[in-house]
Amino acid sequence: MSGGRSIRALRVFWTLMIVTTLVYTGVVYGMMATGSVDVAAFDSSIMNVVGASVMVLLVGALVVRRRMLAVIPQDATPEERISRYGRLSVIAMAIMESGGILVITFAMLSGSPTWVLAGGGAAAILMLMAKPSREELDA
C-alpha cells in the first residue's frame, strides 16, 4: 500500500475513534441528564482524583506519541516508516480514548454529568491534536 493511501486509511481510523468517543460521551451524558440512568455508587469528590490522574494519562499519550515518532529511523524503508507511524498513532489514540472512557465511566458511577463531558471532550480534543499526517512522518 502506498504511503498516501496508508495515511488516508489511518485518518479514517482516527476519525472513527474521535466520532465513537463523542457518540459515547453524548449517549452517557444524555442518559444522565434525562435521569434514565442513576448508578451513582461513589461520592462525586472521587472525580477530582480520577480527573487529574486521567488528564496526566491523556497528555502523557501525546508525549509518548512524540517520543515514538522521534525513534523511527530516517534510513528505514518508506513501508517500514509508515508501518511504525501507523502503530504509534493507533497506540497513542487508544491511550487517549481509554483515558476519556475511564473518566466517563467514573463520572457515571459518581453521578457527575459534567465530568462525562470533560472526559470525552478532553479525549476528543487531544485526538484532534494528534491528526496523522504525511508531513509529520516526513519531518
N, C-alpha and C positions, 0 to 999 in steps of 0.2 A: 504494500500500500504506500502511495506517495506521501511525502511529508505534509502537503497541503490537505490531503484527504484525511490523514490521521489527526491533524489539528482540528479540522471541522468535526470529525467524529467525537473528539474529546470535548469540543464545545457543546455538542448536542447533549452529551452525558452531563456536563457542567450545568447546562440549562435545566435539565430534568431534575438534578439534585436540588437546585435552588427552588424550582417550582414545587417539588414534593415537600420541601421544608416549609414553604409558605402555605401550602394547602393544609398540611398537618397543623401548623400554627393556627390558621384560621378556623379549622374544624374544632380544635380543642378550645380555643377562645370562645367561639360561638356557643359551644355546648355549655361552657361555664357561665357565660354571660346570660344565657336564657334559663339557667338553672336546671338544664336537663341532666347534668352530672354534678354530683356533690360528693366527692370522695375525700374530703379534707381529713387526712389521717395525722398530719403533722402540724405543729404550730407554724404560722407563717413566718416567724423570725428565722427559721432554718434557711429561708431563701437568701438571706444576706450572705451566709457562708457558702451555700451552693452557687449562688450567682457570681460571687467573687472568684470562687475556685474555677468555675467553668469559663469565666472571662479570661483567666490566665491560660486555660487549655486552648481556647479559641485563638488568642493572639499567638500562643506557642505554636499553633499549627502553621501560621504564616512564617514564623522563624524557621521551623523545620523545613518547610517548603523551600525557602530561600537557600538554606544550607544544602539541601539535597540537589537543588539546581546548580549550585556552585561546584559540586563534585562530579558533575557529568563531564567526562574528558572531552576536550576540544578536538582531539585527534580520533575520536570514536567514529565509526561509520554513521552516516545520516540515519540509517534504520535503528542503530543502537541508541543514538541520541534521542530519537523520537520515542522509542520504546521506554527508555528511562524517564523521559519527561512525562509520558503518559502515566507511568506508575507513580511518580512523585505527585502528580496532580490529583490522581484518584485518592491516594493515601491522605493528602492534606485535606481534600474536600470531605472525605469520610470522617476525619477527626473533627472538622468544623461542624458537619451535620450532626455527629453524635453529641457534641457539646450542646448544641441547640436542643436536641431531643432530651438530653438529661435535664436541662433547665425546665423545659416544658413539662416533663413528667413530674419533677419535684414540685413545680408550680401547681399542677393539678392536684397532687397529693396534699398540698398545703392550702389549697383554696385561694390562690393568688393569680387571678387572670392577667394582671399587669405584667407579671413575670413571664407568663406564656408569650406575650408579645415581645418582651425583651429578649428572651432566649431564641425564639425563632427569627426575630429581626436581626439580632447580632450575628447569628449563623449565616443568614442570607446575605447580609452586608459584607461580611468577611469573604464569603464565597464569590461575591461580585468583584471584590478587590483582587481575587486570585484567578481572573479570567485567563484561560490558556491562550497563548499567542505564539505565533512563529517568531516574532521579534524578541520575545522573552527568551525563547530557546536559543536563538542565534546570538544573543548578547554575551 
